[in-house]
Each structure stands twice: as C-alpha cells, then as structure tokens.
Amino acid sequence: MRVPYVLTLGVALSACGFLPLTRTSRHGAEPLEAAPKPASLDSSFDGCGADGAQPDYALNRRKNRVDDGTYLAVPWSVVARLPWPHTVAYRFRNQWTSGETREVARYEGAAVTVEGYLSGYRLEVPEPPNCYRAEASARDFHLWLADKPHRRERQSIVVEVTPRVRALHSAWTEEQIKALVGQQLRVRISGWLLLDQMHPELIDVMRNTLWEIHPIMHIQWQRADGGWVSLDSVTIRPDSID
C-alpha cells in the first residue's frame, strides 16, 4: 500500500509546484512535432523481453527499442526546453489521460541527432527495463549531454546507452565513454526522443529536463579538423584526436 501513497504524494507535489520545473518553450519544436514517430521494434535481450519488468511496461518498451531511424538534427536548446505535462509526474503510463498521452506524443518517438559535450557518465543501478539484472553488461550507461564544455549534470540532457544497443557496438566501452567526457570532445548523439516521467525531483539537480535521448543508437565525436568520427571506428587516444 505504500507505493500508491508515494505516487499520489509525488503527483500532489508536482501539481502544487513544489518540484523544480524547468522553463519550457515550443519555439523551434515544429520540425519535431511533424517528424515521423514509428512504432518501436520489439526486442528481447538475454532473457529479458521488450516489456522489461514491472511497474511501467509501456515506458520500458520505448526504452528497449533497437530499431534505427532517419535522424532529424535538432539544436540542444530545443530539446532542453520542450514542454511536457507536469501532471504525468510519477504516474505510470497506463494511468495517463488521453490528453496527457497526446501531449507527450507531440514529440516522443522522434528520431533525433543532437550535438554537445558529455558532462558526465555512470553505469546505472539495476532497473525495470532490464529486468533488474545486476551484471554490468545488462545495465544502462547514463550520460549527460550539455550544450557547452565543462557544464554540470544539472545543466544537461540525459542520454542513455542501453545494454540491448551496446551489445551491437563492441567499441562502446566504459573507457571510450570516459575519454569522451574527460577530453570534452564535441559529440553527436543520435537516438529516440523519450519522456521519462519518473524523475521530476531531479530537474535542476541532476538534469535540465525530463526529455531524454533514450536509447542512443549512434555516437560520433569531432576531430580537431572538424570531421566527425563514429565511436565504432576509431579508438579515442590523445594521438588520434588531431
């Protein structure tokens, strides 16, 4: 009985304005609204199905997609300021009203490419989409994408590498991601736009918005000469940046 109580309290706090809310704007979001939003391709990974584990199967399915897309280049600032209905905070998707679902669907599921700098990363704890598996190979890499170098996590968009996608990219190792963060290389992140409604308390603490790129499907980094390199093709070393 405690979980419904906590969820209800979270909604009440959000509705009353006690949770930090980022400034939002639809300026520049028209291409996102018009972009195709194909249904996610079901996936199973090492015994964990596309639905993952309880409680929010609909959210899990979006996080667990493995299909590629036709990516729309979107400025970082547009994603960081996208509006979302604050009444969905802490509520599972089967509890959303049709109006709330439509509002999120304006943008969610668009395939996007966003440029910026990784301000941090970590290997996530066991989570529902991955059936609460504990081994490192079955957990997400949680990255923070900022618009400028040396920003903090609270000034960044959350972008995530899932184990299902990482299994297809042997070069996406912790060492490579750590190099992108440590050397503050400009990166291009391509993946699926998603609203993770379960973390509003982290806005202005560990993220700028609830909008994420999740999952990431492609990672590129920029050389000093301006060229772009896939993280799959070249190992990042000090002598390879130039």
HELIX and SHEET records of a PDB file:
HELIX    1   1 ARG A    2  CYS A   16  1                                  15    
HELIX    2   2 GLU A   30  ALA A   34  1                                   5    
HELIX    3   3 TYR A   57  LYS A   63  1                                   7    
HELIX    4   4 TRP A   76  ALA A   80  1                                   5    
HELIX    5   5 HIS A   86  VAL A   88  5                                   3    
HELIX    6   6 ARG A   93  GLN A   95  5                                   3    
HELIX    7   7 SER A   98  ALA A  105  1                                   8    
HELIX    8   8 PRO A  128  ASN A  130  5                                   3    
HELIX    9   9 ALA A  136  ALA A  138  5                                   3    
HELIX   10  10 GLU A  153  GLN A  155  5                                   3    
HELIX   11  11 PRO A  163  ARG A  166  1                                   4    
HELIX   12  12 GLU A  174  GLY A  182  1                                   9    
HELIX   13  13 PRO A  200  LEU A  202  5                                   3    
HELIX   14  14 PRO A  238  SER A  240  5                                   3    
SHEET    1   A 4 LEU A  72  ALA A  73  0                                        
SHEET    2   A 4 ALA A 111  LEU A 123  1                                        
SHEET    3   A 4 PHE A 141  ALA A 146 -1                                        
SHEET    4   A 4 ILE A 157  VAL A 161 -1                                        
SHEET    1   B 5 LEU A  72  ALA A  73  0                                        
SHEET    2   B 5 ALA A 111  LEU A 123  1                                        
SHEET    3   B 5 ARG A 186  LEU A 195 -1                                        
SHEET    4   B 5 TRP A 211  GLN A 222 -1                                        
SHEET    5   B 5 TRP A 228  SER A 230 -1                                        
END                                                                             
